[in-house]
Amino acid sequence: MITQPDRPRGRGKHLSASPMKDAAIAASSPCINQKKYRPPEARNLLQQLAPDCIVIIAYGQIIPAPC
């Protein structure tokens, strides 16, 4: 899973993971924090992981179409 980095939340502004990251950790799934979507880096990472499918849920970044 590729997810946004942990962000400060709550009154104490303590770093907190996203609910998706928490779910990935609970399922023993690999999780990578990616601040920005950078096509060459992301493409290389996805080629290394070789997933059967990709699902994008509330990533919060614009993901450009492959060139």
C-alpha angles and dihedrals in degrees: 000000000000113000141166116273120268111278135204111263139174130018094307092048091226117170110263132182123235118259089249092056091048089052092049092050091048089052092048089242120150112258127196124190110221117182096191133015107245111181101217094045094043092046091052091048093050091048090053093048092044095198121196090224140359126222121189116203124174095325092158096219133093109251111204122221114259114266 
